[in-house]
């Protein structure tokens, strides 16, 4: 996909991966509507993109309700004159023993991570189909292929997003509209709590810089890839979990005591 003059709606733009992706898309020539919850961060992001000759407009959005998603889709379409590329990047992370999960937090996470991408796609897809071109990009996680202890709700949301991406891709075959699913591994962003960072350090889990993930997302779009999984050995464990989950069970059991310690606030 040639990104020059492509009209892009990017959610989660104020986050670490989101801001890096916004800059990378703008450098490739895309025209952006960047969505987030706080106006000040979005304004700063757009000013930075504009300072380097890029085009970006801020749109404050509430992804936790259908009304908020509908307002975002309508505003982005109005500002850009249409949307050629939707990048569903907004997300929430929760590292908690499941029995201690807040029911309200569970619903909010599922709304942002799974329901919002599905409904935004539903809102913008008819126009893409009418013009015979476009792309939906859903940013998932390695935990969307590997159910990870103490991330049960987060993993569930990303498993769902991966399944939605696969099903929709197959449904849209021959329509001119493509679907890309990108699964980063652990990334150094403010989304991670200090407990998650310390756990990753204890487990010697590599954490990628957001700029590296953003570059991979843009490459996946330009190459019109169906699925992209980032990092090693995460790619290997993704494949193993699909065909030999018992082997992954055994590997995670060896790390369980460390994970439990940090999940319980050590």
C-alpha positions as CSV (number, residue, x, y, z in Angstrom):
1,X,0.0,0.0,0.0
2,X,1.4,3.3,-1.0
3,X,1.0,5.6,2.0
4,X,1.6,8.9,0.2
5,X,-1.6,11.0,0.5
6,X,-3.4,8.0,2.2
7,X,-6.0,9.2,4.7
8,X,-5.4,7.5,8.0
9,X,-7.3,7.3,11.3
10,X,-5.0,6.2,14.1
11,X,-6.3,5.4,17.5
12,X,-4.1,5.3,20.7
13,X,-2.0,8.0,19.0
14,X,-0.8,9.6,22.3
15,X,0.8,6.4,23.6
16,X,4.3,5.3,23.1
17,X,3.8,3.0,20.1
18,X,1.0,5.3,18.8
19,X,3.1,8.5,18.7
20,X,6.0,6.7,17.1
21,X,3.6,5.2,14.5
22,X,2.0,8.5,13.8
23,X,5.4,10.0,13.0
24,X,6.4,7.0,10.9
25,X,3.1,7.2,8.9
26,X,3.5,11.0,8.4
27,X,7.1,10.5,7.2
28,X,5.7,8.1,4.6
29,X,3.4,10.8,3.3
30,X,0.1,9.9,5.0
31,X,-2.4,12.4,6.1
32,X,-3.5,11.6,9.7
33,X,-6.4,12.0,12.1
34,X,-4.8,11.0,15.4
35,X,-7.2,10.0,18.1
36,X,-6.7,9.9,21.9
37,X,-8.3,10.9,25.2
38,X,-6.4,14.1,26.0
39,X,-6.2,17.1,23.8
40,X,-2.9,18.5,25.0
41,X,-0.9,15.4,24.1
42,X,-2.6,15.2,20.7
43,X,-1.9,18.8,20.0
44,X,1.8,18.3,20.9
45,X,2.0,15.3,18.7
46,X,0.4,17.1,15.7
47,X,2.7,20.1,16.2
48,X,5.8,17.8,16.1
49,X,4.5,16.1,13.0
50,X,3.8,19.5,11.4
51,X,7.3,20.7,12.3
52,X,8.7,18.0,10.0
53,X,6.4,18.7,7.1
54,X,3.7,16.1,8.0
55,X,0.0,16.4,8.2
56,X,-1.9,15.5,11.3
57,X,-5.1,16.6,13.0
58,X,-6.1,15.8,16.6
59,X,-9.4,14.2,17.4
60,X,-10.4,13.6,21.1
61,X,-12.2,10.3,21.4
62,X,-13.9,8.1,23.9
63,X,-13.6,4.5,22.8
64,X,-15.5,3.0,25.7
65,X,-18.9,3.7,24.2
66,X,-20.6,3.2,20.8
67,X,-21.5,6.9,20.7
68,X,-17.9,7.9,21.2
69,X,-16.7,5.5,18.4
70,X,-19.4,6.7,16.1
71,X,-18.4,10.4,16.8
72,X,-14.8,9.5,16.1
73,X,-15.5,7.8,12.8
74,X,-17.7,10.7,11.6
75,X,-15.2,13.4,12.7
76,X,-12.2,11.6,11.1
77,X,-14.2,11.1,7.9
78,X,-15.2,14.8,7.9
79,X,-11.8,16.1,8.5
80,X,-9.9,13.9,6.1
81,X,-12.7,13.6,3.4
82,X,-12.7,9.9,3.9
83,X,-10.6,7.2,5.6
84,X,-8.4,4.8,3.5
85,X,-6.6,3.2,6.4
86,X,-7.8,2.5,9.9
87,X,-5.1,1.6,12.5
88,X,-6.6,0.2,15.7
89,X,-3.8,0.7,18.1
90,X,-5.5,2.0,21.3
91,X,-5.3,-0.5,24.1
92,X,-5.2,-1.1,27.8
93,X,-3.1,-3.5,29.8
94,X,-3.9,-5.3,33.1
95,X,-1.5,-7.4,35.1
96,X,-3.6,-8.8,37.9
97,X,-4.5,-12.2,39.4
98,X,-7.9,-12.9,37.8
99,X,-9.7,-13.4,41.1
100,X,-8.7,-9.9,42.1
101,X,-9.9,-8.3,38.8
102,X,-12.3,-5.3,39.1
103,X,-15.4,-6.2,37.1
104,X,-15.7,-2.6,35.8
105,X,-12.0,-2.7,34.7
106,X,-12.6,-6.0,32.9
107,X,-15.5,-4.4,30.9
108,X,-13.5,-1.2,30.1
109,X,-10.5,-3.2,28.9
110,X,-12.6,-5.4,26.6
111,X,-14.4,-2.3,25.2
112,X,-11.2,-0.6,24.3
113,X,-9.1,-3.5,23.2
114,X,-11.7,-5.5,21.3
115,X,-15.1,-4.0,20.9
116,X,-13.8,-0.6,19.8
117,X,-11.7,-2.0,16.9
118,X,-14.6,-4.2,15.7
119,X,-17.1,-1.3,15.8
120,X,-14.8,1.3,14.2
121,X,-14.1,-1.2,11.4
122,X,-17.9,-1.7,11.0
123,X,-18.4,2.1,10.8
124,X,-15.7,2.8,8.3
125,X,-15.7,-0.4,6.2
126,X,-18.8,0.4,3.9
127,X,-17.1,3.5,2.5
128,X,-13.9,1.5,1.8
129,X,-15.8,-1.2,0.1
130,X,-17.6,1.4,-2.0
131,X,-14.4,2.8,-3.2
132,X,-12.9,-0.6,-3.7
133,X,-9.8,0.0,-1.6
134,X,-8.6,0.4,1.9
135,X,-7.0,-1.5,4.8
136,X,-7.8,-2.3,8.4
137,X,-4.8,-2.7,10.7
138,X,-5.3,-4.3,14.1
139,X,-2.4,-4.1,16.6
140,X,-2.6,-7.1,18.9
141,X,0.1,-8.8,21.0
142,X,2.2,-11.9,21.5
143,X,-0.3,-12.6,24.3
144,X,-3.0,-12.8,21.6
145,X,-1.5,-16.2,20.7
146,X,0.0,-17.3,24.0
147,X,-2.4,-17.2,27.0
148,X,-0.1,-15.7,29.7
149,X,-0.7,-16.0,33.5
150,X,-2.0,-12.9,35.3
151,X,-2.9,-11.4,31.9
152,X,-6.1,-13.4,31.5
153,X,-8.4,-10.5,30.5
154,X,-5.7,-8.8,28.3
155,X,-4.9,-12.1,26.6
156,X,-8.6,-12.8,26.0
157,X,-9.0,-9.4,24.3
158,X,-6.1,-9.9,22.0
159,X,-7.0,-13.5,21.2
160,X,-10.4,-12.0,20.1
161,X,-8.8,-9.3,18.0
162,X,-6.6,-11.9,16.2
163,X,-9.6,-14.0,15.5
164,X,-11.6,-11.0,14.2
165,X,-8.7,-10.0,11.9
166,X,-8.4,-13.5,10.5
167,X,-12.1,-13.9,9.9
168,X,-12.6,-10.5,8.4
169,X,-9.6,-10.9,6.1
170,X,-11.0,-14.1,4.7
171,X,-14.4,-12.5,4.3
172,X,-13.1,-9.5,2.4
173,X,-11.0,-11.5,-0.1
174,X,-11.4,-9.9,-3.6
175,X,-13.0,-6.7,-2.3
176,X,-9.9,-4.5,-2.5
177,X,-9.9,-4.0,1.3
178,X,-7.2,-5.8,3.2
179,X,-6.7,-6.7,6.9
180,X,-3.4,-6.7,8.7
181,X,-2.8,-8.1,12.2
182,X,0.5,-7.0,13.9
183,X,1.5,-8.7,17.2
184,X,4.3,-6.9,19.1
185,X,6.1,-8.5,22.0
186,X,6.8,-6.5,25.2
187,X,7.5,-2.9,24.4
188,X,9.0,-0.1,26.5
189,X,5.9,2.2,26.9
190,X,4.1,3.9,29.8
191,X,1.3,1.3,29.3
192,X,3.5,-1.1,31.3
193,X,3.3,-0.8,35.1
194,X,6.5,-0.9,37.1
195,X,5.6,-4.4,38.2
196,X,5.4,-5.6,34.5
197,X,8.8,-4.0,33.8
198,X,10.4,-5.6,36.8
199,X,8.9,-8.9,36.0
200,X,10.2,-8.8,32.5
201,X,13.7,-7.9,33.8
202,X,13.6,-10.8,36.2
203,X,12.5,-13.2,33.4
204,X,15.0,-11.7,31.0
205,X,12.3,-10.8,28.6
206,X,13.4,-8.3,25.9
207,X,11.4,-5.1,25.5
208,X,11.5,-3.4,22.2
209,X,11.6,0.4,21.8
210,X,8.3,1.8,20.4
211,X,10.0,3.2,17.3
212,X,11.0,-0.3,16.3
213,X,7.5,-1.5,16.6
214,X,6.2,1.5,14.7
215,X,8.6,0.8,11.8
216,X,7.4,-2.8,11.7
217,X,3.7,-1.7,11.6
218,X,4.4,0.7,8.7
219,X,6.4,-2.0,6.8
220,X,3.5,-4.4,7.3
221,X,1.1,-1.8,5.8
222,X,3.3,-1.0,2.8
223,X,3.9,-4.7,2.1
224,X,0.2,-5.5,2.6
225,X,1.1,-8.3,5.0
226,X,-1.7,-10.5,6.5
227,X,0.0,-11.2,9.9
228,X,3.2,-10.0,11.4
229,X,4.7,-11.3,14.7
230,X,7.6,-9.5,16.3
231,X,10.5,-10.7,18.3
232,X,12.4,-13.9,19.0
233,X,11.8,-16.3,20.8
234,X,8.2,-15.0,20.9
235,X,7.7,-16.0,17.3
236,X,8.8,-19.5,18.1
237,X,6.5,-19.8,21.2
238,X,3.6,-18.5,19.1
239,X,4.1,-21.4,16.6
240,X,4.7,-23.9,19.4
241,X,1.6,-22.8,21.3
242,X,-0.5,-23.4,18.2
243,X,0.7,-27.0,17.6
244,X,2.1,-28.1,21.0
245,X,0.6,-26.1,23.8
246,X,1.7,-28.6,26.4
247,X,5.3,-27.7,25.8
248,X,4.5,-24.0,26.4
249,X,2.6,-25.0,29.5
250,X,5.8,-26.6,30.9
251,X,8.0,-23.6,30.0
252,X,5.6,-21.1,31.8
253,X,5.2,-23.3,34.8
254,X,9.0,-22.9,35.4
255,X,8.5,-19.1,35.5
256,X,5.2,-19.1,37.4
257,X,6.6,-18.3,40.8
258,X,8.3,-15.2,39.5
259,X,5.2,-14.0,37.7
260,X,3.0,-14.7,40.7
261,X,5.4,-12.6,43.0
262,X,5.1,-9.5,40.8
263,X,1.4,-10.0,40.1
264,X,0.8,-9.9,43.8
265,X,2.7,-6.7,44.2
266,X,6.1,-7.8,45.2
